[in-house]
Amino acid sequence: MKLKLTNDRLAIPIMTHPGIEMIGKRVIDAVNDGQIHADAIVALSNAMPSDGATVIMDLTVEAEAFGAVLHISDNEVPSVEKPLLDDLNDVNSLNVPSITAGRVPQYILANKIAAERITDKPIYAGCIGPYSLAGRLFDMSDLMISIYTDSDLVSQLLSKCNEFIIKYVEALKATGVDGVIIAEPAAGLLSNEDATTYSTTYVKEIVKKFQDDEFMIILHNCGNKGHCTQSMIDTGANALHFGNQCDIMSALKDTPKDVIVMGNIDPVGVFRNMKVNDVYDEILRILNLTKDYPNFIISSGCDVPPNVSMDNVKAFYSAVNDFNSNKKK
């Protein structure tokens, strides 16, 4: 189902973890089992009036497929335990894995089941961006230094990362989902010029290959503080998703009006830590602040974490509903 902007303010938080809790499962269950993951997506979609459904933003799936060792606990988002590549020269022997590696098949399954069961709103898959994947395969600090000392090897690593991501997005699109959120937070550590060279160049390839009238690319960069927004725009993605470190008004002013801007409610500071009334007030504040920008969709600044109060989630949607109702008076 194609996303259509309306006179009402749309709300699409990146949110799955409350659904996992709703069905009585743990994070470790959902990230390892596509059926449980899909059940969580569907349960949350049925319970809340989101204008789009999303999967877990798990930035370890692709790194694991390459062979990285993960830390996966019962109720925390998985993380990469240590870099796969000890030396950047190891990239020469790095093999691009099949999409049957690791937990990738379970994520493809989760998207397929969700696409079959959710028919009243668009569904967005997720994958990591090329620069962020490179930073999980090779130490992030060393990667940033290597941009200036071994740029050819960095480019080779990014090409291999992108080769895998392209195969993965192709498989995700085939599930019937309506788009993909490409999470590229590590690009926010770079200048706009470097982000353009080492991220935009590769994301643009994904956009050109897959984005069409029925499949949306949403580029997420919660590391962007406003300094590399242009590099995000230059990818050609239909929608740009900003984290809470970025001033949303600056992002809206910098972004062309025909590009959707999404964000940027703090997933921890607001969704998890605020009291219900404060969540409601903060959402209304952002909605009123951005009321003159019809290309804005309110969202969490990143994936809403585990252990968020459902009352806070309801307060988010209540504020959106009241804002839309008051506009019509």
Residue frames as qw, qx, qy, qz and C-alpha x, y, z in Angstrom:
[[0.000, 0.889, 0.458, 0.000, 0.00, 0.00, 0.00],
 [0.439, 0.444, -0.015, 0.781, 1.52, 3.29, -1.12],
 [0.290, -0.503, -0.426, 0.694, 2.01, 5.96, 1.54],
 [0.131, 0.670, 0.402, 0.611, -0.10, 9.03, 0.83],
 [0.164, -0.101, -0.364, 0.911, 0.31, 12.34, 2.61],
 [0.125, -0.701, -0.661, -0.238, -3.01, 13.83, 3.70],
 [0.120, -0.754, 0.022, -0.646, -4.24, 16.99, 5.42],
 [0.785, -0.612, 0.023, -0.094, -3.94, 15.06, 8.68],
 [0.007, -0.735, 0.672, -0.095, -0.52, 14.70, 10.25],
 [0.908, 0.062, -0.408, -0.075, 0.62, 11.10, 9.76],
 [0.453, -0.678, 0.537, -0.217, 2.39, 9.21, 12.53],
 [0.934, 0.201, -0.296, 0.016, 4.82, 6.34, 11.85],
 [0.391, -0.752, 0.522, -0.099, 7.10, 5.66, 14.79],
 [0.576, 0.344, -0.741, 0.008, 9.78, 3.01, 14.32],
 [0.488, -0.340, 0.545, -0.591, 8.31, 0.69, 16.89],
 [0.718, 0.027, -0.652, -0.241, 8.16, -3.08, 17.36],
 [0.253, 0.165, -0.811, 0.501, 9.38, -3.79, 20.89],
 [0.456, -0.051, 0.426, -0.780, 6.06, -2.88, 22.58],
 [0.808, 0.143, -0.292, -0.491, 4.46, -5.47, 20.29],
 [0.532, 0.223, -0.795, 0.188, 6.92, -8.12, 21.48],
 [0.059, -0.084, 0.705, -0.702, 5.89, -7.40, 25.05],
 [0.629, 0.040, 0.045, -0.775, 2.20, -7.41, 24.10],
 [0.855, 0.118, -0.412, -0.291, 2.43, -11.03, 22.90],
 [0.802, -0.538, 0.234, -0.111, 4.41, -12.14, 25.95],
 [0.902, 0.250, -0.044, 0.350, 7.71, -12.74, 24.18],
 [0.499, -0.684, 0.153, 0.510, 11.29, -11.52, 24.66],
 [0.262, 0.820, -0.337, -0.381, 13.57, -9.60, 22.33],
 [0.208, -0.409, 0.861, 0.220, 15.72, -12.71, 21.88],
 [0.549, 0.331, 0.762, -0.092, 12.63, -14.61, 20.68],
 [0.473, 0.808, 0.212, -0.278, 11.69, -12.03, 18.06],
 [0.145, 0.806, -0.480, -0.315, 15.18, -11.47, 16.63],
 [0.208, -0.309, 0.914, 0.158, 15.66, -15.20, 16.14],
 [0.293, 0.346, 0.891, 0.008, 12.19, -16.27, 14.98],
 [0.042, -0.088, -0.403, -0.910, 10.48, -14.60, 12.03],
 [0.339, -0.527, -0.721, -0.295, 7.03, -15.83, 13.04],
 [0.405, -0.624, -0.472, 0.473, 7.30, -14.28, 16.51],
 [0.220, -0.224, 0.117, 0.942, 8.71, -11.09, 15.01],
 [0.156, -0.276, -0.578, -0.751, 5.78, -10.88, 12.60],
 [0.388, -0.601, -0.698, 0.011, 3.26, -11.63, 15.35],
 [0.343, -0.514, -0.288, 0.732, 4.66, -8.67, 17.31],
 [0.053, -0.050, 0.327, 0.942, 4.43, -6.35, 14.31],
 [0.283, -0.406, -0.694, -0.523, 0.84, -7.41, 13.62],
 [0.404, -0.588, -0.639, 0.288, -0.22, -7.18, 17.27],
 [0.236, -0.434, -0.133, 0.859, 1.09, -3.64, 17.60],
 [0.052, -0.076, -0.498, -0.862, -0.39, -2.64, 14.24],
 [0.334, -0.507, -0.739, -0.291, -3.80, -3.88, 15.36],
 [0.425, -0.602, -0.527, 0.424, -3.57, -2.17, 18.74],
 [0.213, -0.604, -0.034, 0.767, -2.29, 1.25, 17.67],
 [0.514, 0.785, 0.322, -0.124, -3.36, 3.66, 14.89],
 [0.356, -0.497, 0.452, 0.650, 0.02, 3.99, 13.23],
 [0.589, 0.682, -0.045, -0.432, -0.04, 5.04, 9.58],
 [0.652, 0.516, -0.555, -0.035, 2.64, 2.46, 8.80],
 [0.906, -0.405, 0.120, -0.004, 4.12, -0.67, 10.35],
 [0.282, 0.765, -0.570, 0.101, 7.85, -1.23, 10.86],
 [0.912, -0.074, -0.370, 0.160, 10.14, -4.10, 11.78],
 [0.653, -0.679, 0.035, 0.332, 12.82, -4.09, 14.48],
 [0.356, 0.872, -0.317, 0.112, 15.77, -1.86, 13.66],
 [0.866, -0.379, 0.266, 0.186, 18.38, -4.57, 14.24],
 [0.345, 0.866, -0.350, -0.089, 21.74, -3.33, 12.95],
 [0.399, -0.508, 0.762, 0.039, 23.49, -6.65, 13.56],
 [0.867, 0.279, 0.368, -0.189, 21.71, -8.92, 11.07],
 [0.679, 0.714, -0.170, 0.030, 23.93, -8.09, 8.12],
 [0.014, -0.740, 0.646, -0.185, 27.17, -8.08, 10.13],
 [0.695, -0.218, 0.652, -0.212, 26.31, -11.52, 11.52],
 [0.868, 0.461, 0.154, -0.105, 25.73, -12.78, 7.98],
 [0.442, 0.774, -0.433, 0.136, 29.31, -11.75, 7.16],
 [0.784, 0.022, -0.546, 0.295, 30.52, -13.71, 10.22],
 [0.036, -0.539, 0.393, -0.744, 30.65, -11.16, 13.03],
 [0.385, -0.251, -0.828, 0.322, 30.19, -12.46, 16.57],
 [0.296, -0.600, -0.202, -0.715, 27.17, -10.99, 18.35],
 [0.015, -0.048, -0.758, 0.650, 26.03, -10.42, 21.89],
 [0.468, -0.345, -0.477, -0.659, 22.35, -11.35, 22.13],
 [0.032, 0.003, 0.781, -0.623, 20.62, -11.20, 25.50],
 [0.098, 0.467, 0.872, -0.110, 17.04, -11.89, 26.50],
 [0.083, 0.857, 0.498, -0.102, 15.64, -8.37, 26.44],
 [0.145, -0.742, 0.197, 0.624, 18.20, -6.09, 24.82],
 [0.662, 0.716, -0.102, -0.196, 18.81, -5.18, 21.20],
 [0.923, -0.004, 0.125, 0.365, 21.65, -7.38, 19.79],
 [0.006, 0.936, -0.299, -0.183, 25.10, -5.84, 19.39],
 [0.791, 0.465, -0.349, 0.192, 28.33, -6.77, 17.63],
 [0.794, -0.573, -0.018, 0.204, 30.75, -8.17, 20.20],
 [0.426, -0.582, 0.382, 0.578, 33.94, -7.40, 18.29],
 [0.439, 0.669, -0.307, -0.515, 34.94, -6.33, 14.76],
 [0.958, 0.203, 0.205, -0.006, 35.21, -9.13, 12.22],
 [0.690, 0.597, -0.126, 0.389, 38.24, -7.62, 10.45],
 [0.668, -0.571, -0.059, 0.473, 41.41, -7.21, 12.49],
 [0.293, -0.397, 0.347, 0.797, 43.15, -5.37, 9.68],
 [0.511, 0.622, 0.070, -0.588, 41.66, -3.50, 6.76],
 [0.189, 0.458, -0.772, -0.398, 43.83, -5.59, 4.45],
 [0.313, 0.092, 0.932, -0.160, 41.59, -8.51, 5.44],
 [0.548, 0.519, 0.201, -0.625, 38.92, -6.99, 3.19],
 [0.307, 0.473, -0.686, -0.459, 40.70, -8.61, 0.23],
 [0.189, 0.028, -0.981, -0.044, 39.66, -12.06, 1.44],
 [0.361, 0.202, 0.562, -0.716, 36.25, -11.02, 2.79],
 [0.017, 0.238, 0.876, 0.420, 33.48, -13.00, 1.12],
 [0.429, -0.069, -0.009, -0.900, 30.08, -11.46, 0.43],
 [0.278, 0.051, 0.921, -0.268, 27.61, -13.86, 2.07],
 [0.183, -0.348, -0.783, -0.483, 24.39, -15.32, 0.76],
 [0.414, -0.353, 0.086, -0.835, 21.07, -14.01, 2.06],
 [0.841, -0.271, -0.433, -0.176, 20.60, -17.46, 3.59],
 [0.499, 0.198, -0.584, 0.608, 23.34, -16.69, 6.13],
 [0.049, 0.036, -0.549, 0.834, 22.70, -16.11, 9.82],
 [0.193, 0.472, 0.701, -0.499, 19.31, -14.72, 10.81],
 [0.159, 0.226, -0.353, -0.894, 18.64, -13.05, 7.47],
 [0.258, -0.229, -0.841, -0.417, 16.06, -15.70, 6.44],
 [0.194, -0.528, -0.741, 0.367, 14.12, -15.07, 9.66],
 [0.026, 0.491, 0.110, -0.864, 13.93, -11.35, 8.94],
 [0.218, 0.067, -0.630, -0.742, 12.80, -12.01, 5.39],
 [0.254, -0.368, -0.892, -0.064, 10.16, -14.36, 6.81],
 [0.096, -0.519, -0.525, 0.667, 8.99, -11.73, 9.33],
 [0.152, 0.352, -0.191, -0.904, 8.48, -9.20, 6.53],
 [0.251, -0.067, -0.809, -0.527, 6.68, -11.71, 4.33],
 [0.215, -0.462, -0.844, 0.170, 4.23, -12.73, 7.05],
 [0.034, -0.522, -0.320, 0.790, 3.63, -9.12, 8.09],
 [0.167, 0.225, -0.425, -0.861, 3.00, -8.09, 4.47],
 [0.273, -0.230, -0.869, -0.342, 0.45, -10.88, 4.11],
 [0.286, -0.524, -0.756, 0.269, -1.38, -10.05, 7.35],
 [0.065, -0.621, -0.226, 0.748, -1.33, -6.24, 7.40],
 [0.354, 0.427, 0.635, 0.538, -3.36, -4.87, 4.52],
 [0.035, -0.906, -0.421, -0.022, -4.64, -1.52, 5.81],
 [0.150, -0.951, 0.204, 0.175, -1.34, 0.38, 5.95],
 [0.624, 0.634, -0.440, 0.121, 2.12, 0.32, 4.39],
 [0.875, -0.445, 0.107, 0.156, 4.81, -1.89, 5.92],
 [0.296, 0.858, -0.406, 0.102, 8.46, -0.92, 6.00],
 [0.934, -0.049, -0.191, 0.297, 11.29, -3.41, 6.20],
 [0.252, -0.929, 0.264, 0.061, 14.67, -2.41, 7.57],
 [0.898, 0.164, -0.078, 0.401, 18.32, -2.86, 6.78],
 [0.482, -0.664, 0.080, 0.566, 21.61, -1.28, 7.71],
 [0.417, 0.892, -0.120, -0.125, 23.38, 1.25, 5.49],
 [0.851, 0.377, -0.224, 0.289, 26.72, 0.49, 3.83],
 [0.207, 0.639, -0.458, 0.583, 28.94, 2.77, 5.91],
 [0.607, -0.493, 0.362, -0.506, 27.33, 1.65, 9.17],
 [0.999, 0.011, -0.002, -0.044, 27.80, -2.00, 8.16],
 [0.643, 0.519, -0.365, 0.429, 31.46, -1.35, 7.36],
 [0.123, -0.630, 0.452, -0.620, 31.83, 0.12, 10.85],
 [0.831, -0.322, 0.284, -0.353, 30.49, -3.08, 12.38],
 [0.963, 0.214, -0.081, 0.144, 32.83, -5.28, 10.37],
 [0.603, 0.288, -0.249, 0.701, 35.89, -3.10, 11.02],
 [0.351, -0.510, -0.441, 0.650, 36.55, -0.93, 14.08],
 [0.185, 0.900, 0.386, 0.085, 34.66, 2.35, 13.62],
 [0.249, -0.889, 0.177, 0.341, 37.49, 4.59, 14.80],
 [0.494, -0.280, 0.634, 0.525, 39.97, 2.79, 12.55],
 [0.443, 0.566, 0.632, 0.291, 37.53, 3.03, 9.66],
 [0.069, 0.977, 0.174, -0.100, 37.31, 6.79, 10.02],
 [0.340, -0.715, 0.436, 0.427, 41.10, 7.08, 10.04],
 [0.566, 0.016, 0.719, 0.404, 41.39, 4.72, 7.08],
 [0.417, 0.831, 0.364, -0.050, 39.29, 7.07, 4.95],
 [0.098, 0.958, -0.241, -0.118, 42.40, 9.24, 4.79],
 [0.314, -0.606, 0.712, 0.162, 45.09, 6.55, 4.87],
 [0.234, -0.030, 0.936, 0.260, 43.60, 3.61, 2.90],
 [0.499, 0.341, 0.121, -0.787, 40.69, 5.06, 0.95],
 [0.504, 0.260, -0.683, -0.460, 40.92, 2.38, -1.76],
 [0.231, -0.052, -0.953, 0.186, 40.50, -0.41, 0.80],
 [0.258, 0.290, 0.534, -0.751, 37.64, 1.47, 2.47],
 [0.537, 0.342, -0.244, -0.732, 35.93, 1.74, -0.92],
 [0.423, 0.146, -0.872, -0.197, 36.47, -1.96, -1.50],
 [0.019, -0.168, -0.864, 0.474, 34.91, -2.78, 1.87],
 [0.381, 0.356, 0.265, -0.811, 31.95, -0.50, 1.16],
 [0.507, 0.275, -0.557, -0.597, 31.43, -2.10, -2.24],
 [0.319, -0.021, -0.947, 0.032, 31.23, -5.54, -0.62],
 [0.132, 0.277, 0.665, -0.681, 28.86, -4.24, 2.04],
 [0.451, 0.368, -0.028, -0.813, 26.65, -2.69, -0.62],
 [0.399, 0.164, -0.810, -0.396, 26.69, -5.84, -2.74],
 [0.154, -0.207, -0.932, 0.255, 25.17, -7.74, 0.16],
 [0.208, 0.384, 0.428, -0.791, 22.68, -4.99, 1.08],
 [0.429, 0.282, -0.399, -0.760, 21.45, -4.89, -2.51],
 [0.375, -0.036, -0.909, -0.180, 20.78, -8.64, -2.44],
 [0.075, -0.297, -0.788, 0.535, 19.02, -8.25, 0.90],
 [0.296, 0.371, 0.154, -0.866, 16.81, -5.33, -0.21],
 [0.425, 0.148, -0.660, -0.601, 15.89, -7.25, -3.36],
 [0.315, -0.188, -0.928, 0.071, 14.70, -10.14, -1.18],
 [0.036, 0.363, 0.573, -0.734, 12.85, -7.77, 1.16],
 [0.357, 0.274, -0.190, -0.872, 11.07, -6.07, -1.72],
 [0.410, 0.019, -0.823, -0.394, 9.98, -9.48, -3.01],
 [0.070, -0.231, -0.873, 0.424, 8.15, -10.15, 0.29],
 [0.077, -0.682, -0.627, -0.368, 5.52, -7.56, -0.62],
 [0.317, -0.638, -0.321, 0.624, 6.49, -4.83, 1.84],
 [0.290, 0.904, 0.303, 0.087, 6.05, -1.24, 0.73],
 [0.239, 0.878, -0.284, 0.303, 9.53, 0.07, 1.38],
 [0.822, -0.150, -0.338, 0.432, 12.67, -0.19, 3.44],
 [0.264, -0.955, 0.123, -0.054, 14.22, 1.99, 6.12],
 [0.771, 0.327, -0.292, 0.462, 17.97, 2.10, 5.53],
 [0.539, -0.836, -0.031, 0.098, 19.65, 2.84, 8.85],
 [0.685, 0.440, -0.132, 0.566, 22.91, 4.71, 8.27],
 [0.422, -0.899, -0.110, 0.041, 23.67, 6.35, 11.64],
 [0.722, -0.346, 0.167, 0.576, 27.46, 6.03, 11.36],
 [0.438, 0.529, 0.299, 0.663, 27.44, 8.41, 8.39],
 [0.230, -0.933, -0.185, -0.204, 26.52, 11.10, 10.91],
 [0.686, -0.573, 0.108, 0.435, 30.05, 10.84, 12.28],
 [0.580, 0.141, 0.371, 0.712, 31.40, 12.17, 8.98],
 [0.060, 0.427, -0.058, -0.900, 31.47, 15.61, 7.42],
 [0.664, 0.551, 0.235, -0.448, 28.93, 16.24, 4.68],
 [0.414, 0.670, -0.541, -0.293, 31.67, 15.82, 2.07],
 [0.015, -0.314, 0.948, -0.053, 32.89, 12.51, 3.48],
 [0.535, 0.232, 0.694, -0.423, 29.35, 11.27, 4.06],
 [0.634, 0.612, -0.080, -0.466, 28.64, 11.98, 0.40],
 [0.345, 0.569, -0.730, -0.158, 31.71, 10.01, -0.71],
 [0.105, 0.216, -0.954, 0.182, 31.47, 7.06, 1.67],
 [0.319, 0.294, 0.792, -0.431, 27.71, 6.74, 2.19],
 [0.492, 0.578, 0.126, -0.639, 25.62, 8.68, -0.33],
 [0.279, 0.473, -0.699, -0.457, 27.44, 7.17, -3.30],
 [0.076, 0.029, -0.997, -0.014, 26.41, 3.68, -2.21],
 [0.292, 0.416, 0.679, -0.529, 22.93, 4.45, -0.87],
 [0.405, 0.532, -0.177, -0.722, 22.15, 6.20, -4.16],
 [0.233, 0.228, -0.881, -0.344, 22.88, 2.91, -5.93],
 [0.070, 0.264, 0.925, -0.264, 20.28, 1.16, -3.75],
 [0.314, 0.546, 0.317, -0.710, 17.74, 3.94, -4.32],
 [0.348, 0.463, -0.480, -0.659, 18.24, 3.87, -8.09],
 [0.176, 0.103, -0.959, -0.195, 17.85, 0.10, -8.22],
 [0.123, -0.330, -0.921, 0.166, 14.77, -0.35, -6.02],
 [0.141, 0.447, 0.404, -0.786, 12.83, 2.84, -5.40],
 [0.024, -0.263, -0.680, -0.684, 9.72, 3.21, -7.56],
 [0.396, -0.367, -0.152, -0.828, 6.10, 4.33, -7.31],
 [0.822, -0.368, -0.312, -0.301, 5.24, 1.36, -5.10],
 [0.844, -0.247, -0.274, 0.390, 8.43, 0.93, -3.06],
 [0.083, -0.960, 0.089, -0.251, 9.76, 3.73, -0.86],
 [0.694, 0.096, -0.403, 0.588, 13.30, 4.16, 0.40],
 [0.381, -0.905, -0.049, -0.182, 13.49, 5.89, 3.79],
 [0.616, 0.358, -0.427, 0.556, 17.01, 6.92, 4.78],
 [0.604, -0.781, -0.152, -0.039, 17.56, 7.08, 8.53],
 [0.576, 0.342, -0.360, 0.649, 20.56, 8.86, 10.02],
 [0.521, -0.811, -0.263, -0.036, 20.23, 9.53, 13.75],
 [0.677, -0.297, -0.018, 0.673, 23.90, 10.57, 13.86],
 [0.278, 0.508, 0.270, 0.770, 23.19, 13.63, 11.73],
 [0.229, -0.562, -0.438, 0.663, 23.14, 16.79, 13.85],
 [0.307, 0.882, 0.219, -0.282, 22.25, 18.88, 10.82],
 [0.176, -0.708, 0.483, 0.483, 25.74, 18.97, 9.35],
 [0.132, -0.189, 0.859, 0.457, 25.22, 16.28, 6.70],
 [0.546, 0.473, 0.515, -0.463, 21.58, 16.69, 5.71],
 [0.458, 0.655, -0.320, -0.508, 22.59, 17.53, 2.15],
 [0.065, 0.338, -0.924, -0.167, 24.34, 14.17, 1.81],
 [0.362, 0.256, 0.848, -0.290, 21.05, 12.50, 2.78],
 [0.497, 0.651, 0.156, -0.551, 19.08, 14.58, 0.29],
 [0.270, 0.622, -0.590, -0.438, 21.53, 13.71, -2.47],
 [0.316, -0.073, 0.946, 0.023, 20.74, 9.99, -2.19],
 [0.375, -0.032, -0.540, -0.753, 17.40, 10.63, -3.87],
 [0.101, -0.250, -0.930, 0.250, 15.50, 8.72, -1.18],
 [0.226, -0.622, -0.561, -0.498, 11.76, 9.43, -1.02],
 [0.530, -0.804, -0.140, -0.231, 11.94, 10.11, 2.70],
 [0.386, 0.441, -0.558, 0.587, 14.60, 11.19, 5.20],
 [0.711, -0.596, -0.366, -0.077, 14.36, 10.06, 8.82],
 [0.196, 0.646, -0.398, 0.621, 16.09, 12.22, 11.45],
 [0.599, -0.295, -0.645, 0.371, 17.12, 11.42, 15.02],
 [0.326, -0.883, -0.332, 0.054, 16.60, 13.59, 18.07],
 [0.551, -0.394, 0.079, 0.732, 20.10, 15.10, 17.80],
 [0.224, 0.243, 0.445, 0.832, 18.94, 17.05, 14.74],
 [0.218, 0.365, 0.303, -0.853, 16.79, 20.17, 14.99],
 [0.431, 0.430, 0.786, 0.104, 13.66, 19.14, 13.12],
 [0.274, 0.887, 0.204, -0.309, 12.86, 22.66, 11.93],
 [0.070, -0.692, 0.545, 0.468, 16.31, 23.00, 10.39],
 [0.370, -0.004, 0.890, 0.266, 15.87, 19.64, 8.70],
 [0.394, 0.673, 0.618, -0.097, 12.51, 20.72, 7.28],
 [0.157, 0.905, -0.067, -0.390, 13.89, 24.03, 6.03],
 [0.169, -0.570, 0.691, 0.411, 16.89, 22.32, 4.41],
 [0.392, 0.102, 0.898, 0.171, 14.93, 19.53, 2.73],
 [0.198, -0.038, -0.517, -0.832, 13.06, 20.01, -0.57],
 [0.556, 0.009, 0.318, -0.768, 9.29, 20.12, -0.12],
 [0.824, 0.184, -0.335, -0.418, 8.78, 17.05, -2.32],
 [0.507, 0.193, -0.798, 0.264, 10.87, 14.90, 0.04],
 [0.690, -0.613, -0.304, -0.234, 9.20, 13.50, 3.16],
 [0.132, 0.509, -0.610, 0.593, 10.84, 14.40, 6.47],
 [0.782, -0.417, -0.433, -0.164, 10.34, 12.02, 9.39],
 [0.462, 0.116, -0.588, 0.654, 11.35, 12.24, 13.03],
 [0.546, 0.414, -0.593, 0.423, 12.45, 12.96, 15.59],
 [0.642, -0.644, 0.065, -0.411, 10.97, 12.22, 19.02],
 [0.022, 0.554, -0.787, 0.270, 13.61, 11.00, 21.46],
 [0.745, -0.111, -0.610, -0.245, 12.92, 7.25, 21.87],
 [0.559, -0.169, -0.655, 0.480, 14.49, 7.12, 25.33],
 [0.104, -0.012, -0.315, 0.943, 14.15, 10.65, 26.71],
 [0.483, -0.036, -0.055, -0.873, 10.50, 10.97, 25.67],
 [0.747, -0.066, -0.518, -0.411, 8.97, 7.57, 24.94],
 [0.705, -0.124, -0.661, 0.225, 10.63, 5.66, 27.79],
 [0.399, -0.079, -0.513, 0.756, 11.51, 8.23, 30.46],
 [0.197, -0.214, 0.022, -0.957, 8.79, 10.89, 30.37],
 [0.286, 0.283, 0.759, -0.512, 5.54, 10.76, 32.26],
 [0.334, 0.512, 0.764, 0.208, 2.37, 10.30, 30.25],
 [0.113, 0.922, 0.299, -0.219, 1.23, 13.94, 30.38],
 [0.208, -0.726, 0.377, 0.536, 4.69, 15.14, 29.42],
 [0.398, 0.049, 0.785, 0.473, 4.78, 12.80, 26.42],
 [0.261, 0.741, 0.616, 0.061, 1.44, 14.18, 25.26],
 [0.038, -0.936, -0.042, 0.349, 2.62, 17.79, 25.68],
 [0.332, -0.510, 0.560, 0.562, 5.91, 17.17, 23.88],
 [0.392, 0.283, 0.778, 0.402, 4.21, 15.56, 20.89],
 [0.169, 0.876, 0.449, -0.040, 1.74, 18.43, 20.62],
 [0.208, -0.820, 0.192, 0.497, 4.62, 20.91, 20.82],
 [0.350, -0.231, 0.699, 0.580, 6.41, 19.28, 17.89],
 [0.311, 0.537, 0.748, 0.236, 3.19, 18.99, 15.89],
 [0.060, 0.940, 0.269, -0.199, 2.40, 22.68, 16.35],
 [0.309, -0.671, 0.382, 0.556, 6.00, 23.65, 15.60],
 [0.257, -0.139, 0.780, 0.553, 5.93, 21.77, 12.29],
 [0.452, 0.540, 0.623, -0.340, 2.34, 22.53, 11.28],
 [0.383, 0.776, -0.108, -0.488, 3.30, 24.52, 8.18],
 [0.070, 0.484, -0.811, -0.320, 5.22, 21.62, 6.62],
 [0.865, 0.118, 0.055, -0.485, 2.88, 19.17, 4.88],
 [0.730, 0.394, -0.558, 0.012, 5.82, 16.88, 4.05],
 [0.077, -0.455, 0.741, -0.488, 6.42, 16.08, 7.74],
 [0.806, -0.258, -0.485, -0.220, 5.54, 12.73, 9.31],
 [0.386, -0.687, 0.470, -0.398, 5.99, 12.51, 13.06],
 [0.895, 0.078, -0.435, 0.059, 8.06, 9.53, 14.17],
 [0.741, -0.618, 0.111, 0.238, 10.44, 8.36, 16.84],
 [0.107, 0.874, -0.436, -0.185, 14.01, 9.55, 16.29],
 [0.198, 0.382, -0.900, -0.073, 15.16, 5.94, 16.24],
 [0.573, -0.216, -0.770, -0.181, 13.77, 2.51, 17.12],
 [0.559, -0.594, 0.154, -0.557, 11.63, 2.72, 20.27],
 [0.183, 0.388, -0.870, 0.243, 13.50, 0.56, 22.81],
 [0.522, -0.311, -0.794, -0.005, 12.22, -2.29, 24.96],
 [0.361, -0.446, -0.628, 0.526, 10.34, -1.56, 28.18],
 [0.079, -0.145, -0.087, -0.982, 8.46, 1.52, 27.02],
 [0.280, 0.300, 0.685, -0.601, 5.17, 2.13, 28.83],
 [0.159, 0.451, 0.774, 0.416, 2.14, 1.43, 26.66],
 [0.053, -0.852, -0.423, 0.303, 0.53, 4.45, 28.31],
 [0.181, -0.626, 0.268, 0.710, 3.29, 6.59, 26.81],
 [0.196, 0.072, 0.774, 0.598, 2.71, 5.03, 23.39],
 [0.047, 0.694, 0.714, 0.075, -1.01, 5.76, 23.70],
 [0.138, -0.809, -0.160, 0.549, -0.21, 9.35, 24.75],
 [0.230, -0.281, 0.537, 0.761, 1.81, 9.76, 21.53],
 [0.057, 0.338, 0.794, 0.502, -1.12, 8.70, 19.37],
 [0.095, -0.767, -0.590, 0.236, -3.61, 10.64, 21.49],
 [0.160, -0.648, 0.068, 0.741, -1.67, 13.85, 20.89],
 [0.107, -0.063, 0.680, 0.723, -1.59, 13.18, 17.14],
 [0.015, -0.545, -0.815, -0.194, -5.33, 12.47, 17.10],
 [0.124, -0.801, -0.401, 0.428, -6.17, 15.61, 19.08],
 [0.172, -0.461, 0.310, 0.813, -3.92, 17.74, 16.86],
 [0.047, 0.140, 0.771, 0.619, -5.66, 16.46, 13.73],
 [0.081, -0.665, -0.742, 0.024, -9.11, 16.90, 15.26],
 [0.155, -0.739, -0.205, 0.623, -8.39, 20.50, 16.28],
 [0.171, -0.210, 0.501, 0.822, -7.19, 21.31, 12.74],
 [0.009, -0.373, -0.803, -0.465, -10.61, 20.42, 11.42],
 [0.107, -0.700, -0.595, 0.381, -12.50, 22.74, 13.79]]
